[in-house]
Amino acid sequence: MFSHYSFKNNIIALILFISIYLFPDNCTGQILVIQESSNPFNVYFLNFPSETPGSIRAIVLVQVSYNKMRFLKKGDMYVAKYEFSIEITDGNDNIVERKYWDQEFALQSFEETLDKNEIFLEHLEFDLKPGIYRYYAEMTDTDSRKSFYRRDSKVFPPYWVEIVGISDVVFTEGRDKNALFDNLIPFKEEEIKIDYFQGFSIRFQLFSADLKPVEFSWRLINFMKNKEILLSDSSMLEPTTHTTNISIFISGEEVPAGTYILYGLIKHPSGRKSEVLPRIKITWINLPISSFDINASLEQMMYILPDKDKNQIKNMSIEEKRSYFENFWNTKDPTPGTKRNELMEEYFRRVIYTNELFSFVNQPGWKTDRGRIFCIYGKPDRREPVEFNVQQVPQEIWTYYTARKIFTFADNNRNGDYKLISEEDIIR
C-alpha cells in the first residue's frame, strides 16, 4: 500500500538534507543561528604507553563541528569565539590535571560555517599513573556565555606491569609516517570521512617493557559480510624503544565504504599478550564513478530514479549505465565546480547505513521499508519504539520535523522485519 513514492518528492526530500546546510535563504550578516542545537563538541579520552616506567599518557582529542557553532559576521569574516577547559580527576575525585584555553574560529564564507564536514581538532597530552580517571570538559561561547559539557571515565592500564600492550588508535591523513599525532583526522562515533584518492592511516603504539622480540599481527575484518578479512599482516618485531609506532594504510581502492573491526594482537615470548579491537566506519568522499558497482548502484537508486528511466536502464550497456549514472548525479550536484558531490555521497552513505542496521535474512537493509524511508529522508529527528505486549506487536515511530512526516513501522511477525503501516503529514 505504501510502495509508490514519486521521483520528484523523493529527490526533494534528499536534496533538502543538503540544501538547508549549503544554501541558506537569509544570509544577512547578522548573528547566524546554527542549524543544529546539539552539543557542538566531542571529547575522546585515549590511552597510550609511556617511555617512563610506571607512567601512561592520556591523550585528549577535542573536536568542534563548525556547523553547530554560533558565528558572527565581522567585516569580511565570520567569527566564533569559545573558551575551553579540561579537568581530569582520579578515582578519589582529586583533580590531577587542568587546562584552560581560548579559541577563535575565523572563516571566509557563510557556507563554511554550515559545512558539517569541517571540524576543528585540538590534541592535548597528560602524563598520569595507571588507574581510573574521569574528565570534565566545558566549551563556552564567549559572546552568549552559553556553555556545553562533556564528561566520561576511562581505565588506563599498567603497561609496565603487563609487559606488553597496545594503545588506543588515532587516524591520520594519507600514508602518514610522521609524528604519531601529526595530521590527525577528526572522527565522530567511530566514523572516518576521508578523500577516496588520499586514503588514511590507522596509527597506534605497541609497548614492550623488556624490549624482547614480539610477534605482532593484525586483520581488518568486514563487520557485516560474514566477518570477511580484507587486509592482514603478521611480523616479528625487535623493539629498540619501549614504544613502537605502527601505521596501517587504508586506501579507497582496497577497502569499500562500510564498518570494520581492526583486530590487533601482540604476543610476548613469555606467553603474555594484548589485543585491540576498535570498530571503524569508513565513508569515502570524492568517489570516482569507476569505484561503483554500476548495476548495484543503479538498483540502489530505485527510490530516486524517474519511473520512465527505470525500464530503459535495464537495456543499457555498462558504459551507457555509467554515463547515465554520472549525468544523473552531475545535474543534482549542490556544489558544481568542486570535486565532491555531497548529495551523491549522502545517498550512498544512507544505503550503507541501512545495510548495517536493517538487513533481514537475505534482504539488504536498503530494500526494507525502514531502509527505503531512511534512504529518502535520512536519519529521523525522532525515533521512538512503542512498548509492546502479548496483544501489541513491536512498533517504531519515525518523525521528520523538516519534511513534516511521521512514519510508523510494525514488526507484525515479531522477527525483526518491520513493515511500514502508516504515513502521516505533520499539520502546521
C-alpha positions in Angstrom: 0.0 0.0 0.0 2.9 2.3 0.7 5.3 1.1 -2.1 5.0 4.0 -4.5 6.9 7.2 -3.9 7.3 9.7 -6.7 10.7 10.6 -8.1 10.1 14.3 -7.7 9.1 14.0 -4.0 12.0 11.7 -3.2 14.6 13.9 -4.8 13.2 16.9 -2.9 13.4 15.0 0.4 17.0 14.0 -0.4 18.1 17.5 -1.6 16.5 19.1 1.5 19.2 17.4 3.6 22.0 19.2 1.7 20.3 22.5 0.9 19.5 23.5 4.4 23.2 23.5 5.1 24.7 24.8 1.9 22.1 27.3 0.6 20.5 29.3 3.4 17.8 31.8 2.4 18.6 34.6 4.7 22.3 35.4 4.9 22.0 39.0 6.2 25.3 39.4 8.0 23.5 39.4 11.4 24.1 36.8 14.1 24.0 33.4 12.4 21.7 30.9 14.1 23.2 27.5 13.9 21.1 24.8 12.2 21.6 22.2 14.9 21.3 23.0 18.6 23.1 19.8 19.9 26.4 19.8 21.6 29.0 21.3 19.1 32.0 19.4 20.5 33.1 15.9 21.3 36.0 14.7 23.5 37.9 11.5 23.2 39.9 10.2 26.1 42.6 7.8 24.8 45.3 5.8 26.5 48.9 5.5 25.2 52.0 3.9 26.8 54.9 6.0 28.1 58.7 5.5 28.0 58.8 6.5 31.6 58.4 3.4 34.0 55.1 3.4 35.9 53.5 6.1 33.7 51.0 6.3 30.9 50.0 9.1 28.5 46.4 10.3 28.5 45.6 11.8 25.1 42.6 14.1 24.9 41.2 15.0 21.5 38.7 17.9 21.4 36.7 18.1 18.2 34.4 21.0 17.3 31.9 20.9 14.4 31.7 24.3 12.6 28.0 23.7 11.6 27.0 23.5 15.2 28.7 26.7 16.3 27.5 30.3 16.5 29.3 32.7 14.2 29.1 36.5 14.0 29.7 38.5 10.8 32.7 40.8 11.5 33.9 42.7 8.5 34.6 40.2 5.7 34.9 37.2 8.1 32.6 35.0 10.1 34.0 34.7 13.6 33.2 32.4 16.6 35.0 32.7 20.0 35.0 30.0 22.6 36.6 29.2 25.9 37.6 25.7 26.7 38.5 23.8 29.9 39.5 20.2 30.6 39.7 18.9 34.2 40.9 15.3 35.0 40.2 13.7 38.3 41.4 10.4 39.8 39.3 7.6 41.4 39.1 9.7 44.6 37.8 12.8 42.7 41.1 14.6 43.3 42.0 17.0 40.5 45.2 15.8 38.9 45.3 17.9 35.7 43.6 21.1 34.5 43.9 23.0 31.2 42.2 26.2 30.0 42.5 28.0 26.6 40.7 30.4 24.3 40.0 29.6 20.7 38.9 31.9 17.9 37.5 30.5 14.6 37.5 32.8 11.6 36.0 31.7 8.3 35.8 33.4 5.0 32.4 32.3 3.8 28.9 31.7 5.2 28.9 28.2 3.5 32.0 27.2 5.6 30.0 27.9 8.8 27.4 25.4 7.7 29.7 22.6 6.5 29.1 19.6 8.7 32.3 18.0 7.5 34.6 20.9 8.7 35.8 20.0 12.2 38.4 21.7 14.3 40.6 19.3 16.3 42.8 20.0 19.4 45.2 17.5 20.7 46.3 17.5 24.4 48.6 15.2 26.3 48.9 14.4 30.0 51.3 12.2 31.9 49.5 10.1 34.5 49.8 7.0 36.6 47.8 3.9 35.7 44.3 3.9 37.1 40.7 5.1 36.6 40.3 8.7 35.6 37.4 11.0 34.8 37.4 14.1 32.6 35.1 17.0 32.7 35.2 19.3 29.6 33.5 22.6 29.1 33.1 24.8 26.0 31.6 28.3 26.4 30.6 30.8 23.8 32.4 34.0 24.6 29.6 36.2 23.3 26.4 34.5 24.5 28.1 32.7 27.5 26.2 29.6 26.6 28.1 26.5 27.7 28.3 22.9 26.6 29.7 19.9 28.6 31.2 16.5 28.1 32.3 14.0 30.8 33.4 10.4 30.8 35.8 8.0 32.6 38.4 5.5 31.4 40.7 2.8 32.8 44.4 3.4 31.9 46.2 0.0 32.1 49.6 -0.6 33.9 51.6 -1.2 30.7 54.9 -1.7 32.6 53.3 -4.4 34.9 51.7 -6.2 32.0 55.0 -6.3 30.0 53.3 -5.8 26.6 50.4 -3.8 25.4 48.6 -1.9 22.6 47.4 1.6 22.8 44.1 3.1 21.5 44.1 4.2 17.8 44.1 7.5 16.0 43.7 8.3 12.3 45.9 10.5 10.1 45.8 11.7 6.5 47.3 9.6 3.7 50.4 7.5 4.2 51.4 9.5 7.2 54.6 8.2 8.9 55.5 11.4 10.7 55.0 12.1 14.4 52.1 10.0 15.8 49.7 12.9 16.3 50.5 14.9 13.2 47.8 15.4 10.5 45.1 13.9 12.7 41.7 13.2 11.0 38.6 14.0 13.0 36.2 11.2 13.6 32.7 11.0 15.1 31.0 8.0 16.6 33.8 5.8 15.1 33.2 7.2 11.6 36.0 8.4 9.4 35.3 10.7 6.4 38.2 11.0 4.0 39.0 11.5 0.3 38.9 8.3 -1.7 42.2 9.1 -3.5 44.0 10.2 -0.4 43.3 7.3 1.9 44.2 7.3 5.6 46.4 5.6 8.2 45.4 3.9 11.4 48.0 4.8 13.9 48.7 3.3 17.4 51.6 2.1 19.6 52.9 -1.2 20.7 54.5 -1.4 24.1 57.3 -3.7 25.3 58.7 -3.3 28.8 61.8 -5.6 28.4 62.5 -5.0 24.7 62.4 -8.7 23.8 61.2 -9.6 20.3 57.4 -9.8 20.0 55.0 -11.2 17.4 52.5 -8.7 16.0 49.6 -9.5 13.7 46.5 -7.6 12.6 43.4 -8.2 10.5 40.9 -5.7 9.0 37.5 -7.5 9.2 34.3 -6.6 7.5 31.8 -6.2 10.3 28.8 -7.1 8.1 29.9 -9.6 5.5 30.4 -12.8 7.5 33.4 -11.3 9.2 35.3 -11.3 5.9 39.0 -10.4 6.2 40.0 -7.7 3.8 43.6 -7.0 4.8 46.0 -8.7 7.2 49.7 -8.9 8.1 52.0 -10.6 10.7 55.6 -10.0 11.6 58.2 -10.3 14.3 59.3 -7.0 15.8 62.6 -6.3 17.7 61.8 -3.1 19.6 64.7 -0.7 20.3 62.5 1.5 22.5 59.6 0.7 24.8 57.0 2.2 22.4 56.8 1.4 18.7 54.7 3.4 16.3 52.5 1.3 14.0 50.9 2.7 10.8 48.3 0.8 8.7 47.4 2.5 5.4 43.8 2.1 4.2 43.0 3.0 0.5 39.7 3.5 -1.2 40.7 1.1 -3.9 41.3 -1.8 -1.5 38.6 -1.1 1.2 35.0 -0.2 0.2 33.0 2.1 2.5 31.5 0.3 5.4 32.1 -0.8 9.0 35.1 -2.8 10.0 36.8 -4.2 13.0 40.6 -3.9 13.3 41.9 -6.8 15.3 45.5 -6.3 16.5 47.4 -8.9 18.6 50.9 -8.6 20.2 52.5 -11.8 21.7 55.4 -11.8 24.1 57.8 -14.9 24.3 56.6 -15.4 27.9 53.0 -16.0 26.6 51.7 -12.7 27.6 49.6 -10.9 25.0 47.5 -7.9 24.4 44.7 -7.2 21.9 42.9 -4.2 20.4 39.5 -4.3 18.7 38.4 -0.8 17.6 35.4 -0.5 15.3 35.9 1.8 12.3 33.2 3.1 10.0 34.7 4.4 6.7 32.9 6.9 4.5 34.8 7.8 1.3 34.3 11.3 -0.2 35.2 12.4 -3.8 34.3 8.9 -5.1 35.3 8.2 -8.7 32.5 6.8 -10.9 34.8 3.8 -11.6 34.7 2.8 -7.9 30.9 2.0 -8.1 29.4 -1.4 -8.9 27.2 0.3 -11.5 24.5 -2.3 -11.7 24.2 -2.5 -7.9 24.3 1.3 -7.5 21.6 1.9 -10.1 19.4 -0.7 -8.3 20.0 1.1 -5.0 18.9 4.4 -6.6 15.4 2.9 -7.5 13.7 5.3 -4.9 15.0 8.4 -6.6 15.1 7.5 -10.3 12.4 8.7 -12.6 9.9 5.9 -13.4 10.4 6.5 -17.2 14.1 5.8 -16.9 13.9 2.5 -14.9 13.0 0.2 -17.8 15.4 2.0 -20.2 18.3 1.4 -17.8 17.7 -2.4 -17.9 18.6 -2.4 -21.7 21.6 -0.2 -21.4 25.2 -1.4 -21.8 27.6 -1.0 -18.9 29.2 2.1 -20.4 25.7 3.6 -21.1 24.8 2.9 -17.5 27.9 4.6 -16.2 27.2 7.6 -18.4 23.6 7.8 -17.1 24.8 7.5 -13.5 27.3 10.3 -13.9 24.9 12.6 -15.7 22.2 11.9 -13.1 24.3 13.0 -10.2 26.0 15.8 -12.0 22.7 17.5 -12.6 21.9 17.3 -8.9 25.3 18.3 -7.5 24.7 21.0 -4.9 28.3 22.4 -5.3 29.1 22.1 -9.1 32.7 23.0 -9.9 34.0 21.2 -6.8 35.4 17.7 -6.6 32.7 16.5 -4.2 29.1 15.7 -4.9 27.7 15.9 -1.4 24.2 14.7 -2.4 25.6 11.5 -4.1 27.8 10.8 -1.0 25.0 11.3 1.4 22.6 9.0 -0.6 25.1 6.1 -0.7 26.1 6.7 2.9 22.5 6.1 3.8 22.5 2.9 1.7 25.5 1.6 3.6 24.0 2.6 6.9 20.7 0.8 6.2 22.5 -2.4 5.2 24.3 -2.4 8.5 21.2 -1.7 10.6 18.1 -3.1 8.8 19.3 -6.1 6.8 16.9 -9.0 7.3 17.8 -12.6 6.4 18.9 -12.4 2.7 17.3 -8.9 2.1 19.7 -6.0 2.2 18.7 -3.2 4.5 18.1 -0.6 1.8 15.3 -2.8 0.4 13.4 -3.0 3.7 10.6 -0.5 4.5 12.8 1.2 7.1 15.7 1.3 4.7 13.6 2.8 2.0 12.4 5.7 4.2 15.9 6.2 5.6 17.4 6.4 2.1 14.9 9.0 1.1 14.6 11.1 4.2 17.8 10.3 6.2 18.1 9.8 9.9 14.8 10.6 11.7 14.7 13.6 14.0 13.0 11.3 16.5 12.9 7.5 16.6 10.5 6.1 19.2 10.0 2.4 20.0 6.4 1.6 21.1 6.0 -0.6 24.1 4.6 -4.0 23.2 3.0 -6.9 24.9 1.1 -10.1 24.1 -1.6 -8.1 22.2 0.6 -5.3 20.8 3.3 -6.1 18.2 6.6 -4.1 18.4 6.4 -0.8 16.6 8.7 2.2 15.7 7.6 5.8 15.0 9.9 7.9 13.0 9.4 11.7 13.0 10.9 14.2 10.5 10.2 17.8 11.5 11.8 19.4 8.4 10.0 17.1 6.0 6.9 17.3 8.3 6.4 13.5 8.1 5.6 10.7 10.6 6.2 7.1 9.6 5.0 4.1 11.7 6.6 0.6 11.3 5.3 -2.6 12.8 7.1 -6.0 13.3 3.9 -8.0 12.7 5.7 -11.3 12.7 7.9 -10.5 15.7 11.0 -11.5 13.7 12.7 -8.1 13.2 11.2 -7.4 9.8 9.4 -4.1 10.3 6.8 -3.0 7.7 5.5 0.5 7.1 1.9 0.6 8.3 1.2 4.4 8.2 2.5 7.7 6.9 1.2 11.0 8.2 1.8 14.6 7.4 2.5 16.9 10.3 -0.1 19.6 10.2 1.3 23.1 10.6 
